[in-house]
Amino acid sequence: LDTHVWALTYAHLRWSLLQRAGKNFQLNIEDDDAYWEAMKAISVGFLGGTNGRLSWKQIRDNGGKGELDKNYKDRMIEELKTVMIQLEPNRWNVENDSGTDDDDNDNDRESLPTDEEFGQVIDYFVRDHLFPLIEIQEEMFKDVDPFNEETVIKAYKCTQKQNAIMEKFGAFSKNEAMRRSFEQSRLAREEKTKGMM
């Protein structure tokens, strides 16, 4: 599953979180290391460690429902915060371990979104975004016969389902342009194939 195509990187988590929180998501990245950290795949599957694997198993066993393990979710929140601070070290008002600000000149700095807002985005990405994408991929690539037209029809239907998932992602992230783009693509394909299936 392509983490960039399906919005499964820390950069995408950041983008969705900031849009949902009504904060500016645009930035000019000048640090290559920070860029590559942001482009890492989110911690799911084997990348999620034991707690991540257990969360994923529970979600799969419950048909896409269930809660993420608290330790796993907390770890993902901290990983996302770290990426956001690396990308914009002068933007965020960050407390150190003693509960005081790291810098006395933080009056102009913004507060990070709340942990609840972080958690909502992480829940959505793992349970409501990734899970259905994986299900679609499994359906699309199971029992493939390149000489059977049913394989082509199945691929088309699964692509339409993927577009619907990305529409929902745009709506969740409060990005109407993205939602509309995937909707228009899906509807245009439906129109072209009307009466053929």
Disulfide bonds with the S-S distance in Angstrom:
none
